[in-house]
Every structure is written in structure tokens, then in C-alpha cells.
């Protein structure tokens, strides 16, 4: 599959069957066409939240250092 001239690469992950079945039920009420699409969305959101959290943590550390008189 090509997107913007670049070839999209994929890999396979395994999840427990009961989780897959729960996700299958969940996507019936959404616009997702497959469990894979839904899982990709969830993973992207989760990783983005984690990255944002780290940036917030870093900013808090920098603010604390500045309050202690360190300059960067």
C-alpha cells in the first residue's frame, strides 16, 4: 500500500482472543472497518499521550531547575 509516495510498512502483533472479540464488538458502534484499524488508532493515541506526558514532565523539571537558579 502506498501513501504519499512512500510504502507503508506493517508488522504483526498478537493479542489475546477475548480482547480481539471485545474489540470486534466495540467497532460495530464506530466508523472503524477492522480491529486492526481500531488497534492502530488506540496505540497511536496512547503513544502520543505518553510522549506528551514525558514532555510535560521534562518541562516541570526545567521549571524546578530554573526556580533553583539554574539557567539553560
CHARMM internal coordinates of N, CA and C (Angstrom, degrees):
IC EDIT
DIST 1 N 1 CA 1.4360
DIST 1 CA 1 C 1.5215
ANGL 1 N 1 CA 1 C 109.01
DIST 1 C 2 N 1.3101
ANGL 1 CA 1 C 2 N 117.68
DIHE 1 N 1 CA 1 C 2 N 129.98
DIST 2 N 2 CA 1.4548
ANGL 1 C 2 N 2 CA 120.76
DIHE 1 CA 1 C 2 N 2 CA -179.60
DIST 2 CA 2 C 1.5148
ANGL 2 N 2 CA 2 C 109.65
DIHE 1 C 2 N 2 CA 2 C -106.14
DIST 2 C 3 N 1.3136
ANGL 2 CA 2 C 3 N 114.69
DIHE 2 N 2 CA 2 C 3 N 144.25
DIST 3 N 3 CA 1.4528
ANGL 2 C 3 N 3 CA 120.32
DIHE 2 CA 2 C 3 N 3 CA 179.03
DIST 3 CA 3 C 1.5166
ANGL 3 N 3 CA 3 C 107.10
DIHE 2 C 3 N 3 CA 3 C -142.84
DIST 3 C 4 N 1.3227
ANGL 3 CA 3 C 4 N 117.01
DIHE 3 N 3 CA 3 C 4 N 116.92
DIST 4 N 4 CA 1.4456
ANGL 3 C 4 N 4 CA 120.53
DIHE 3 CA 3 C 4 N 4 CA -179.77
DIST 4 CA 4 C 1.5132
ANGL 4 N 4 CA 4 C 113.20
DIHE 3 C 4 N 4 CA 4 C 60.60
DIST 4 C 5 N 1.3203
ANGL 4 CA 4 C 5 N 116.86
DIHE 4 N 4 CA 4 C 5 N 30.77
DIST 5 N 5 CA 1.4489
ANGL 4 C 5 N 5 CA 120.44
DIHE 4 CA 4 C 5 N 5 CA 178.71
DIST 5 CA 5 C 1.5233
ANGL 5 N 5 CA 5 C 113.36
DIHE 4 C 5 N 5 CA 5 C 83.70
DIST 5 C 6 N 1.3047
ANGL 5 CA 5 C 6 N 117.30
DIHE 5 N 5 CA 5 C 6 N -8.43
DIST 6 N 6 CA 1.4643
ANGL 5 C 6 N 6 CA 120.49
DIHE 5 CA 5 C 6 N 6 CA 179.24
DIST 6 CA 6 C 1.5158
ANGL 6 N 6 CA 6 C 109.66
DIHE 5 C 6 N 6 CA 6 C -105.09
DIST 6 C 7 N 1.2775
ANGL 6 CA 6 C 7 N 115.71
DIHE 6 N 6 CA 6 C 7 N 144.75
DIST 7 N 7 CA 1.4547
ANGL 6 C 7 N 7 CA 120.32
DIHE 6 CA 6 C 7 N 7 CA 178.67
DIST 7 CA 7 C 1.5325
ANGL 7 N 7 CA 7 C 109.15
DIHE 6 C 7 N 7 CA 7 C -83.40
DIST 7 C 8 N 1.3068
ANGL 7 CA 7 C 8 N 115.81
DIHE 7 N 7 CA 7 C 8 N 127.06
DIST 8 N 8 CA 1.4628
ANGL 7 C 8 N 8 CA 120.18
DIHE 7 CA 7 C 8 N 8 CA 177.99
DIST 8 CA 8 C 1.5164
ANGL 8 N 8 CA 8 C 108.91
DIHE 7 C 8 N 8 CA 8 C -78.95
DIST 8 C 9 N 1.2976
ANGL 8 CA 8 C 9 N 116.12
DIHE 8 N 8 CA 8 C 9 N 133.81
DIST 9 N 9 CA 1.4562
ANGL 8 C 9 N 9 CA 121.15
DIHE 8 CA 8 C 9 N 9 CA 178.21
DIST 9 CA 9 C 1.5215
ANGL 9 N 9 CA 9 C 108.61
DIHE 8 C 9 N 9 CA 9 C -107.25
DIST 9 C 10 N 1.2955
ANGL 9 CA 9 C 10 N 115.62
DIHE 9 N 9 CA 9 C 10 N 145.54
DIST 10 N 10 CA 1.4562
ANGL 9 C 10 N 10 CA 121.69
DIHE 9 CA 9 C 10 N 10 CA -178.99
DIST 10 CA 10 C 1.5193
ANGL 10 N 10 CA 10 C 109.72
DIHE 9 C 10 N 10 CA 10 C -131.62
DIST 10 C 11 N 1.2909
ANGL 10 CA 10 C 11 N 114.44
DIHE 10 N 10 CA 10 C 11 N 160.59
DIST 11 N 11 CA 1.4486
ANGL 10 C 11 N 11 CA 121.76
DIHE 10 CA 10 C 11 N 11 CA 172.52
DIST 11 CA 11 C 1.5182
ANGL 11 N 11 CA 11 C 107.20
DIHE 10 C 11 N 11 CA 11 C -138.06
DIST 11 C 12 N 1.2818
ANGL 11 CA 11 C 12 N 116.96
DIHE 11 N 11 CA 11 C 12 N 172.15
DIST 12 N 12 CA 1.4536
ANGL 11 C 12 N 12 CA 121.79
DIHE 11 CA 11 C 12 N 12 CA -178.06
DIST 12 CA 12 C 1.5249
ANGL 12 N 12 CA 12 C 109.78
DIHE 11 C 12 N 12 CA 12 C -113.13
DIST 12 C 13 N 1.3246
ANGL 12 CA 12 C 13 N 115.44
DIHE 12 N 12 CA 12 C 13 N 136.00
DIST 13 N 13 CA 1.4619
ANGL 12 C 13 N 13 CA 120.36
DIHE 12 CA 12 C 13 N 13 CA 171.75
DIST 13 CA 13 C 1.5210
ANGL 13 N 13 CA 13 C 107.44
DIHE 12 C 13 N 13 CA 13 C -121.55
DIST 13 C 14 N 1.3016
ANGL 13 CA 13 C 14 N 116.15
DIHE 13 N 13 CA 13 C 14 N 156.61
DIST 14 N 14 CA 1.4540
ANGL 13 C 14 N 14 CA 119.19
DIHE 13 CA 13 C 14 N 14 CA 177.87
DIST 14 CA 14 C 1.5207
ANGL 14 N 14 CA 14 C 108.94
DIHE 13 C 14 N 14 CA 14 C -111.89
DIST 14 C 15 N 1.3126
ANGL 14 CA 14 C 15 N 114.88
DIHE 14 N 14 CA 14 C 15 N 142.65
DIST 15 N 15 CA 1.4563
ANGL 14 C 15 N 15 CA 121.55
DIHE 14 CA 14 C 15 N 15 CA 176.01
DIST 15 CA 15 C 1.5203
ANGL 15 N 15 CA 15 C 107.27
DIHE 14 C 15 N 15 CA 15 C -131.54
DIST 15 C 16 N 1.3157
ANGL 15 CA 15 C 16 N 117.45
DIHE 15 N 15 CA 15 C 16 N 156.78
DIST 16 N 16 CA 1.4619
ANGL 15 C 16 N 16 CA 119.51
DIHE 15 CA 15 C 16 N 16 CA 178.51
DIST 16 CA 16 C 1.5357
ANGL 16 N 16 CA 16 C 111.00
DIHE 15 C 16 N 16 CA 16 C -61.06
DIST 16 C 17 N 1.3077
ANGL 16 CA 16 C 17 N 116.35
DIHE 16 N 16 CA 16 C 17 N 142.35
DIST 17 N 17 CA 1.4575
ANGL 16 C 17 N 17 CA 121.68
DIHE 16 CA 16 C 17 N 17 CA -178.79
DIST 17 CA 17 C 1.5293
ANGL 17 N 17 CA 17 C 112.48
DIHE 16 C 17 N 17 CA 17 C -56.08
DIST 17 C 18 N 1.3364
ANGL 17 CA 17 C 18 N 119.62
DIHE 17 N 17 CA 17 C 18 N -43.31
DIST 18 N 18 CA 1.4750
ANGL 17 C 18 N 18 CA 118.15
DIHE 17 CA 17 C 18 N 18 CA 178.42
DIST 18 CA 18 C 1.5350
ANGL 18 N 18 CA 18 C 112.67
DIHE 17 C 18 N 18 CA 18 C -59.14
DIST 18 C 19 N 1.3268
ANGL 18 CA 18 C 19 N 117.53
DIHE 18 N 18 CA 18 C 19 N -36.45
DIST 19 N 19 CA 1.4594
ANGL 18 C 19 N 19 CA 120.49
DIHE 18 CA 18 C 19 N 19 CA 177.51
DIST 19 CA 19 C 1.5216
ANGL 19 N 19 CA 19 C 110.38
DIHE 18 C 19 N 19 CA 19 C -66.90
DIST 19 C 20 N 1.3234
ANGL 19 CA 19 C 20 N 116.85
DIHE 19 N 19 CA 19 C 20 N -43.31
DIST 20 N 20 CA 1.4647
ANGL 19 C 20 N 20 CA 121.63
DIHE 19 CA 19 C 20 N 20 CA 176.94
DIST 20 CA 20 C 1.5270
ANGL 20 N 20 CA 20 C 110.17
DIHE 19 C 20 N 20 CA 20 C -56.54
DIST 20 C 21 N 1.3288
ANGL 20 CA 20 C 21 N 116.08
DIHE 20 N 20 CA 20 C 21 N -45.28
DIST 21 N 21 CA 1.4661
ANGL 20 C 21 N 21 CA 120.56
DIHE 20 CA 20 C 21 N 21 CA -178.63
DIST 21 CA 21 C 1.5248
ANGL 21 N 21 CA 21 C 111.37
DIHE 20 C 21 N 21 CA 21 C -65.16
DIST 21 C 22 N 1.3276
ANGL 21 CA 21 C 22 N 116.92
DIHE 21 N 21 CA 21 C 22 N -38.78
DIST 22 N 22 CA 1.4661
ANGL 21 C 22 N 22 CA 120.36
DIHE 21 CA 21 C 22 N 22 CA 176.82
DIST 22 CA 22 C 1.5197
ANGL 22 N 22 CA 22 C 110.88
DIHE 21 C 22 N 22 CA 22 C -63.86
DIST 22 C 23 N 1.3286
ANGL 22 CA 22 C 23 N 115.86
DIHE 22 N 22 CA 22 C 23 N -40.99
DIST 23 N 23 CA 1.4600
ANGL 22 C 23 N 23 CA 120.33
DIHE 22 CA 22 C 23 N 23 CA 178.87
DIST 23 CA 23 C 1.5286
ANGL 23 N 23 CA 23 C 110.47
DIHE 22 C 23 N 23 CA 23 C -66.33
DIST 23 C 24 N 1.3228
ANGL 23 CA 23 C 24 N 117.04
DIHE 23 N 23 CA 23 C 24 N -37.32
DIST 24 N 24 CA 1.4632
ANGL 23 C 24 N 24 CA 121.39
DIHE 23 CA 23 C 24 N 24 CA 177.42
DIST 24 CA 24 C 1.5235
ANGL 24 N 24 CA 24 C 110.40
DIHE 23 C 24 N 24 CA 24 C -59.33
DIST 24 C 25 N 1.3148
ANGL 24 CA 24 C 25 N 116.13
DIHE 24 N 24 CA 24 C 25 N -43.69
DIST 25 N 25 CA 1.4601
ANGL 24 C 25 N 25 CA 120.86
DIHE 24 CA 24 C 25 N 25 CA 178.24
DIST 25 CA 25 C 1.5263
ANGL 25 N 25 CA 25 C 110.71
DIHE 24 C 25 N 25 CA 25 C -64.58
DIST 25 C 26 N 1.3268
ANGL 25 CA 25 C 26 N 116.21
DIHE 25 N 25 CA 25 C 26 N -41.03
DIST 26 N 26 CA 1.4594
ANGL 25 C 26 N 26 CA 122.07
DIHE 25 CA 25 C 26 N 26 CA -177.62
DIST 26 CA 26 C 1.5280
ANGL 26 N 26 CA 26 C 111.83
DIHE 25 C 26 N 26 CA 26 C -62.89
DIST 26 C 27 N 1.3218
ANGL 26 CA 26 C 27 N 118.55
DIHE 26 N 26 CA 26 C 27 N -40.41
DIST 27 N 27 CA 1.4666
ANGL 26 C 27 N 27 CA 120.28
DIHE 26 CA 26 C 27 N 27 CA -175.17
DIST 27 CA 27 C 1.5268
ANGL 27 N 27 CA 27 C 112.54
DIHE 26 C 27 N 27 CA 27 C -73.34
DIST 27 C 28 N 1.3162
ANGL 27 CA 27 C 28 N 117.50
DIHE 27 N 27 CA 27 C 28 N -14.06
DIST 28 N 28 CA 1.4693
ANGL 27 C 28 N 28 CA 119.58
DIHE 27 CA 27 C 28 N 28 CA 176.82
DIST 28 CA 28 C 1.5231
ANGL 28 N 28 CA 28 C 110.77
DIHE 27 C 28 N 28 CA 28 C -61.56
DIST 28 C 29 N 1.3322
ANGL 28 CA 28 C 29 N 116.43
DIHE 28 N 28 CA 28 C 29 N -26.53
DIST 29 N 29 CA 1.4634
ANGL 28 C 29 N 29 CA 121.73
DIHE 28 CA 28 C 29 N 29 CA -176.90
DIST 29 CA 29 C 1.5281
ANGL 29 N 29 CA 29 C 111.39
DIHE 28 C 29 N 29 CA 29 C -99.24
DIST 29 C 30 N 1.3250
ANGL 29 CA 29 C 30 N 117.58
DIHE 29 N 29 CA 29 C 30 N 12.70
DIST 30 N 30 CA 1.4657
ANGL 29 C 30 N 30 CA 120.99
DIHE 29 CA 29 C 30 N 30 CA -176.55
DIST 30 CA 30 C 1.5184
ANGL 30 N 30 CA 30 C 110.26
DIHE 29 C 30 N 30 CA 30 C -130.37
DIST 30 C 31 N 1.3136
ANGL 30 CA 30 C 31 N 115.80
DIHE 30 N 30 CA 30 C 31 N -175.86
DIST 31 N 31 CA 1.4553
ANGL 30 C 31 N 31 CA 121.06
DIHE 30 CA 30 C 31 N 31 CA 177.03
DIST 31 CA 31 C 1.5174
ANGL 31 N 31 CA 31 C 113.20
DIHE 30 C 31 N 31 CA 31 C -93.09
DIST 31 C 32 N 1.3393
ANGL 31 CA 31 C 32 N 117.26
DIHE 31 N 31 CA 31 C 32 N 4.77
DIST 32 N 32 CA 1.4618
ANGL 31 C 32 N 32 CA 119.95
DIHE 31 CA 31 C 32 N 32 CA -179.80
DIST 32 CA 32 C 1.5235
ANGL 32 N 32 CA 32 C 109.88
DIHE 31 C 32 N 32 CA 32 C -73.63
DIST 32 C 33 N 1.3297
ANGL 32 CA 32 C 33 N 114.92
DIHE 32 N 32 CA 32 C 33 N 138.61
DIST 33 N 33 CA 1.4648
ANGL 32 C 33 N 33 CA 119.22
DIHE 32 CA 32 C 33 N 33 CA -177.06
DIST 33 CA 33 C 1.5208
ANGL 33 N 33 CA 33 C 113.45
DIHE 32 C 33 N 33 CA 33 C -93.65
DIST 33 C 34 N 1.3484
ANGL 33 CA 33 C 34 N 116.50
DIHE 33 N 33 CA 33 C 34 N -12.87
DIST 34 N 34 CA 1.4601
ANGL 33 C 34 N 34 CA 118.96
DIHE 33 CA 33 C 34 N 34 CA -179.56
DIST 34 CA 34 C 1.5271
ANGL 34 N 34 CA 34 C 110.04
DIHE 33 C 34 N 34 CA 34 C -155.16
DIST 34 C 35 N 1.3087
ANGL 34 CA 34 C 35 N 115.03
DIHE 34 N 34 CA 34 C 35 N 160.36
DIST 35 N 35 CA 1.4626
ANGL 34 C 35 N 35 CA 120.28
DIHE 34 CA 34 C 35 N 35 CA 175.96
DIST 35 CA 35 C 1.5236
ANGL 35 N 35 CA 35 C 109.63
DIHE 34 C 35 N 35 CA 35 C -62.82
DIST 35 C 36 N 1.3160
ANGL 35 CA 35 C 36 N 116.93
DIHE 35 N 35 CA 35 C 36 N -36.19
DIST 36 N 36 CA 1.4587
ANGL 35 C 36 N 36 CA 121.05
DIHE 35 CA 35 C 36 N 36 CA 179.17
DIST 36 CA 36 C 1.5320
ANGL 36 N 36 CA 36 C 110.84
DIHE 35 C 36 N 36 CA 36 C -61.34
DIST 36 C 37 N 1.3342
ANGL 36 CA 36 C 37 N 117.57
DIHE 36 N 36 CA 36 C 37 N -44.77
DIST 37 N 37 CA 1.4642
ANGL 36 C 37 N 37 CA 120.91
DIHE 36 CA 36 C 37 N 37 CA 177.99
DIST 37 CA 37 C 1.5291
ANGL 37 N 37 CA 37 C 110.94
DIHE 36 C 37 N 37 CA 37 C -62.06
DIST 37 C 38 N 1.3199
ANGL 37 CA 37 C 38 N 115.66
DIHE 37 N 37 CA 37 C 38 N -42.82
DIST 38 N 38 CA 1.4632
ANGL 37 C 38 N 38 CA 121.02
DIHE 37 CA 37 C 38 N 38 CA 179.93
DIST 38 CA 38 C 1.5284
ANGL 38 N 38 CA 38 C 110.75
DIHE 37 C 38 N 38 CA 38 C -64.62
DIST 38 C 39 N 1.3278
ANGL 38 CA 38 C 39 N 116.92
DIHE 38 N 38 CA 38 C 39 N -45.09
DIST 39 N 39 CA 1.4682
ANGL 38 C 39 N 39 CA 121.20
DIHE 38 CA 38 C 39 N 39 CA 179.53
DIST 39 CA 39 C 1.5309
ANGL 39 N 39 CA 39 C 110.44
DIHE 38 C 39 N 39 CA 39 C -62.85
DIST 39 C 40 N 1.3202
ANGL 39 CA 39 C 40 N 117.43
DIHE 39 N 39 CA 39 C 40 N -40.44
DIST 40 N 40 CA 1.4643
ANGL 39 C 40 N 40 CA 121.19
DIHE 39 CA 39 C 40 N 40 CA 177.97
DIST 40 CA 40 C 1.5127
ANGL 40 N 40 CA 40 C 110.39
DIHE 39 C 40 N 40 CA 40 C -61.42
DIST 40 C 41 N 1.3219
ANGL 40 CA 40 C 41 N 117.01
DIHE 40 N 40 CA 40 C 41 N -43.86
DIST 41 N 41 CA 1.4614
ANGL 40 C 41 N 41 CA 121.59
DIHE 40 CA 40 C 41 N 41 CA 178.21
DIST 41 CA 41 C 1.5315
ANGL 41 N 41 CA 41 C 110.60
DIHE 40 C 41 N 41 CA 41 C -60.29
DIST 41 C 42 N 1.3202
ANGL 41 CA 41 C 42 N 116.37
DIHE 41 N 41 CA 41 C 42 N -48.88
DIST 42 N 42 CA 1.4647
ANGL 41 C 42 N 42 CA 121.04
DIHE 41 CA 41 C 42 N 42 CA -178.67
DIST 42 CA 42 C 1.5290
ANGL 42 N 42 CA 42 C 110.47
DIHE 41 C 42 N 42 CA 42 C -61.25
DIST 42 C 43 N 1.3101
ANGL 42 CA 42 C 43 N 116.92
DIHE 42 N 42 CA 42 C 43 N -44.57
DIST 43 N 43 CA 1.4608
ANGL 42 C 43 N 43 CA 120.63
DIHE 42 CA 42 C 43 N 43 CA -179.74
DIST 43 CA 43 C 1.5267
ANGL 43 N 43 CA 43 C 111.89
DIHE 42 C 43 N 43 CA 43 C -64.54
DIST 43 C 44 N 1.3238
ANGL 43 CA 43 C 44 N 117.21
DIHE 43 N 43 CA 43 C 44 N -42.29
DIST 44 N 44 CA 1.4753
ANGL 43 C 44 N 44 CA 120.12
DIHE 43 CA 43 C 44 N 44 CA 178.13
DIST 44 CA 44 C 1.5240
ANGL 44 N 44 CA 44 C 110.62
DIHE 43 C 44 N 44 CA 44 C -61.15
DIST 44 C 45 N 1.3223
ANGL 44 CA 44 C 45 N 116.54
DIHE 44 N 44 CA 44 C 45 N -45.13
DIST 45 N 45 CA 1.4674
ANGL 44 C 45 N 45 CA 120.69
DIHE 44 CA 44 C 45 N 45 CA 179.85
DIST 45 CA 45 C 1.5258
ANGL 45 N 45 CA 45 C 111.03
DIHE 44 C 45 N 45 CA 45 C -63.32
DIST 45 C 46 N 1.3134
ANGL 45 CA 45 C 46 N 116.50
DIHE 45 N 45 CA 45 C 46 N -42.53
DIST 46 N 46 CA 1.4591
ANGL 45 C 46 N 46 CA 121.13
DIHE 45 CA 45 C 46 N 46 CA -179.04
DIST 46 CA 46 C 1.5210
ANGL 46 N 46 CA 46 C 111.26
DIHE 45 C 46 N 46 CA 46 C -64.71
DIST 46 C 47 N 1.3190
ANGL 46 CA 46 C 47 N 116.84
DIHE 46 N 46 CA 46 C 47 N -46.06
DIST 47 N 47 CA 1.4664
ANGL 46 C 47 N 47 CA 120.94
DIHE 46 CA 46 C 47 N 47 CA 179.44
DIST 47 CA 47 C 1.5277
ANGL 47 N 47 CA 47 C 110.15
DIHE 46 C 47 N 47 CA 47 C -63.80
DIST 47 C 48 N 1.3259
ANGL 47 CA 47 C 48 N 117.31
DIHE 47 N 47 CA 47 C 48 N -42.05
DIST 48 N 48 CA 1.4643
ANGL 47 C 48 N 48 CA 120.57
DIHE 47 CA 47 C 48 N 48 CA 178.64
DIST 48 CA 48 C 1.5235
ANGL 48 N 48 CA 48 C 110.56
DIHE 47 C 48 N 48 CA 48 C -61.78
DIST 48 C 49 N 1.3279
ANGL 48 CA 48 C 49 N 117.25
DIHE 48 N 48 CA 48 C 49 N -42.36
DIST 49 N 49 CA 1.4685
ANGL 48 C 49 N 49 CA 121.07
DIHE 48 CA 48 C 49 N 49 CA 177.62
DIST 49 CA 49 C 1.5242
ANGL 49 N 49 CA 49 C 111.07
DIHE 48 C 49 N 49 CA 49 C -62.24
DIST 49 C 50 N 1.3207
ANGL 49 CA 49 C 50 N 115.88
DIHE 49 N 49 CA 49 C 50 N -41.54
DIST 50 N 50 CA 1.4679
ANGL 49 C 50 N 50 CA 119.95
DIHE 49 CA 49 C 50 N 50 CA 179.45
DIST 50 CA 50 C 1.5229
ANGL 50 N 50 CA 50 C 110.41
DIHE 49 C 50 N 50 CA 50 C -64.90
DIST 50 C 51 N 1.3228
ANGL 50 CA 50 C 51 N 117.05
DIHE 50 N 50 CA 50 C 51 N -42.45
DIST 51 N 51 CA 1.4663
ANGL 50 C 51 N 51 CA 120.83
DIHE 50 CA 50 C 51 N 51 CA 179.18
DIST 51 CA 51 C 1.5192
ANGL 51 N 51 CA 51 C 110.79
DIHE 50 C 51 N 51 CA 51 C -65.13
DIST 51 C 52 N 1.3131
ANGL 51 CA 51 C 52 N 117.15
DIHE 51 N 51 CA 51 C 52 N -41.74
DIST 52 N 52 CA 1.4601
ANGL 51 C 52 N 52 CA 121.29
DIHE 51 CA 51 C 52 N 52 CA 178.61
DIST 52 CA 52 C 1.5246
ANGL 52 N 52 CA 52 C 109.84
DIHE 51 C 52 N 52 CA 52 C -63.71
DIST 52 C 53 N 1.3134
ANGL 52 CA 52 C 53 N 116.60
DIHE 52 N 52 CA 52 C 53 N -40.89
DIST 53 N 53 CA 1.4616
ANGL 52 C 53 N 53 CA 121.15
DIHE 52 CA 52 C 53 N 53 CA 178.10
DIST 53 CA 53 C 1.5122
ANGL 53 N 53 CA 53 C 111.59
DIHE 52 C 53 N 53 CA 53 C -60.75
DIST 53 C 54 N 1.3075
ANGL 53 CA 53 C 54 N 116.55
DIHE 53 N 53 CA 53 C 54 N -40.83
DIST 54 N 54 CA 1.4700
ANGL 53 C 54 N 54 CA 120.60
DIHE 53 CA 53 C 54 N 54 CA 178.80
DIST 54 CA 54 C 1.5169
ANGL 54 N 54 CA 54 C 110.42
DIHE 53 C 54 N 54 CA 54 C -65.55
DIST 54 C 55 N 1.3376
ANGL 54 CA 54 C 55 N 116.93
DIHE 54 N 54 CA 54 C 55 N -39.96
DIST 55 N 55 CA 1.4594
ANGL 54 C 55 N 55 CA 120.31
DIHE 54 CA 54 C 55 N 55 CA 178.62
DIST 55 CA 55 C 1.5128
ANGL 55 N 55 CA 55 C 110.07
DIHE 54 C 55 N 55 CA 55 C -64.48
DIST 55 C 56 N 1.3285
ANGL 55 CA 55 C 56 N 117.02
DIHE 55 N 55 CA 55 C 56 N -39.39
DIST 56 N 56 CA 1.4662
ANGL 55 C 56 N 56 CA 120.80
DIHE 55 CA 55 C 56 N 56 CA 177.66
DIST 56 CA 56 C 1.5254
ANGL 56 N 56 CA 56 C 109.46
DIHE 55 C 56 N 56 CA 56 C -63.69
DIST 56 C 57 N 1.3426
ANGL 56 CA 56 C 57 N 116.57
DIHE 56 N 56 CA 56 C 57 N -43.98
DIST 57 N 57 CA 1.4602
ANGL 56 C 57 N 57 CA 120.92
DIHE 56 CA 56 C 57 N 57 CA 179.46
DIST 57 CA 57 C 1.5217
ANGL 57 N 57 CA 57 C 110.59
DIHE 56 C 57 N 57 CA 57 C -60.66
DIST 57 C 58 N 1.3200
ANGL 57 CA 57 C 58 N 116.64
DIHE 57 N 57 CA 57 C 58 N -43.71
DIST 58 N 58 CA 1.4645
ANGL 57 C 58 N 58 CA 121.77
DIHE 57 CA 57 C 58 N 58 CA 179.93
DIST 58 CA 58 C 1.5210
ANGL 58 N 58 CA 58 C 109.90
DIHE 57 C 58 N 58 CA 58 C -61.80
DIST 58 C 59 N 1.3297
ANGL 58 CA 58 C 59 N 116.09
DIHE 58 N 58 CA 58 C 59 N -43.59
DIST 59 N 59 CA 1.4605
ANGL 58 C 59 N 59 CA 120.58
DIHE 58 CA 58 C 59 N 59 CA 178.77
DIST 59 CA 59 C 1.5099
ANGL 59 N 59 CA 59 C 111.68
DIHE 58 C 59 N 59 CA 59 C -62.20
DIST 59 C 60 N 1.3171
ANGL 59 CA 59 C 60 N 117.49
DIHE 59 N 59 CA 59 C 60 N -38.80
DIST 60 N 60 CA 1.4586
ANGL 59 C 60 N 60 CA 121.39
DIHE 59 CA 59 C 60 N 60 CA 179.10
DIST 60 CA 60 C 1.5245
ANGL 60 N 60 CA 60 C 110.32
DIHE 59 C 60 N 60 CA 60 C -65.34
DIST 60 C 61 N 1.3223
ANGL 60 CA 60 C 61 N 117.15
DIHE 60 N 60 CA 60 C 61 N -39.75
DIST 61 N 61 CA 1.4630
ANGL 60 C 61 N 61 CA 121.32
DIHE 60 CA 60 C 61 N 61 CA 178.54
DIST 61 CA 61 C 1.5286
ANGL 61 N 61 CA 61 C 109.90
DIHE 60 C 61 N 61 CA 61 C -64.63
DIST 61 C 62 N 1.3233
ANGL 61 CA 61 C 62 N 116.30
DIHE 61 N 61 CA 61 C 62 N -44.25
DIST 62 N 62 CA 1.4669
ANGL 61 C 62 N 62 CA 120.48
DIHE 61 CA 61 C 62 N 62 CA 179.30
DIST 62 CA 62 C 1.5289
ANGL 62 N 62 CA 62 C 110.12
DIHE 61 C 62 N 62 CA 62 C -61.57
DIST 62 C 63 N 1.3286
ANGL 62 CA 62 C 63 N 117.19
DIHE 62 N 62 CA 62 C 63 N -43.95
DIST 63 N 63 CA 1.4690
ANGL 62 C 63 N 63 CA 120.72
DIHE 62 CA 62 C 63 N 63 CA 178.26
DIST 63 CA 63 C 1.5271
ANGL 63 N 63 CA 63 C 111.33
DIHE 62 C 63 N 63 CA 63 C -60.33
DIST 63 C 64 N 1.3275
ANGL 63 CA 63 C 64 N 116.96
DIHE 63 N 63 CA 63 C 64 N -41.71
DIST 64 N 64 CA 1.4624
ANGL 63 C 64 N 64 CA 120.59
DIHE 63 CA 63 C 64 N 64 CA 179.33
DIST 64 CA 64 C 1.5273
ANGL 64 N 64 CA 64 C 110.93
DIHE 63 C 64 N 64 CA 64 C -65.04
DIST 64 C 65 N 1.3373
ANGL 64 CA 64 C 65 N 116.47
DIHE 64 N 64 CA 64 C 65 N -41.62
DIST 65 N 65 CA 1.4662
ANGL 64 C 65 N 65 CA 119.89
DIHE 64 CA 64 C 65 N 65 CA 178.63
DIST 65 CA 65 C 1.5289
ANGL 65 N 65 CA 65 C 110.41
DIHE 64 C 65 N 65 CA 65 C -64.15
DIST 65 C 66 N 1.3116
ANGL 65 CA 65 C 66 N 117.51
DIHE 65 N 65 CA 65 C 66 N -41.26
DIST 66 N 66 CA 1.4582
ANGL 65 C 66 N 66 CA 120.75
DIHE 65 CA 65 C 66 N 66 CA 178.43
DIST 66 CA 66 C 1.5263
ANGL 66 N 66 CA 66 C 110.59
DIHE 65 C 66 N 66 CA 66 C -63.22
DIST 66 C 67 N 1.3295
ANGL 66 CA 66 C 67 N 116.58
DIHE 66 N 66 CA 66 C 67 N -39.74
DIST 67 N 67 CA 1.4636
ANGL 66 C 67 N 67 CA 120.51
DIHE 66 CA 66 C 67 N 67 CA 178.37
DIST 67 CA 67 C 1.5288
ANGL 67 N 67 CA 67 C 111.74
DIHE 66 C 67 N 67 CA 67 C -64.32
DIST 67 C 68 N 1.3239
ANGL 67 CA 67 C 68 N 115.94
DIHE 67 N 67 CA 67 C 68 N -25.75
DIST 68 N 68 CA 1.4598
ANGL 67 C 68 N 68 CA 120.55
DIHE 67 CA 67 C 68 N 68 CA 178.29
DIST 68 CA 68 C 1.5230
ANGL 68 N 68 CA 68 C 111.71
DIHE 67 C 68 N 68 CA 68 C -86.61
DIST 68 C 69 N 1.3484
ANGL 68 CA 68 C 69 N 116.45
DIHE 68 N 68 CA 68 C 69 N -2.48
DIST 69 N 69 CA 1.4486
ANGL 68 C 69 N 69 CA 119.91
DIHE 68 CA 68 C 69 N 69 CA 176.18
DIST 69 CA 69 C 1.5186
ANGL 69 N 69 CA 69 C 115.56
DIHE 68 C 69 N 69 CA 69 C 103.38
DIST 69 C 70 N 1.3392
ANGL 69 CA 69 C 70 N 116.17
DIHE 69 N 69 CA 69 C 70 N -0.35
DIST 70 N 70 CA 1.4673
ANGL 69 C 70 N 70 CA 118.54
DIHE 69 CA 69 C 70 N 70 CA 177.37
DIST 70 CA 70 C 1.5219
ANGL 70 N 70 CA 70 C 108.82
DIHE 69 C 70 N 70 CA 70 C -78.73
DIST 70 C 71 N 1.3140
ANGL 70 CA 70 C 71 N 116.36
DIHE 70 N 70 CA 70 C 71 N 142.86
DIST 71 N 71 CA 1.4723
ANGL 70 C 71 N 71 CA 119.95
DIHE 70 CA 70 C 71 N 71 CA 176.48
DIST 71 CA 71 C 1.5237
ANGL 71 N 71 CA 71 C 107.95
DIHE 70 C 71 N 71 CA 71 C -119.75
DIST 71 C 72 N 1.2892
ANGL 71 CA 71 C 72 N 114.71
DIHE 71 N 71 CA 71 C 72 N 149.71
DIST 72 N 72 CA 1.4531
ANGL 71 C 72 N 72 CA 118.33
DIHE 71 CA 71 C 72 N 72 CA -175.97
DIST 72 CA 72 C 1.4276
ANGL 72 N 72 CA 72 C 114.86
DIHE 71 C 72 N 72 CA 72 C -119.65
END
COOR INIT
IC SEED 1 N 1 CA 1 C
IC BUILD
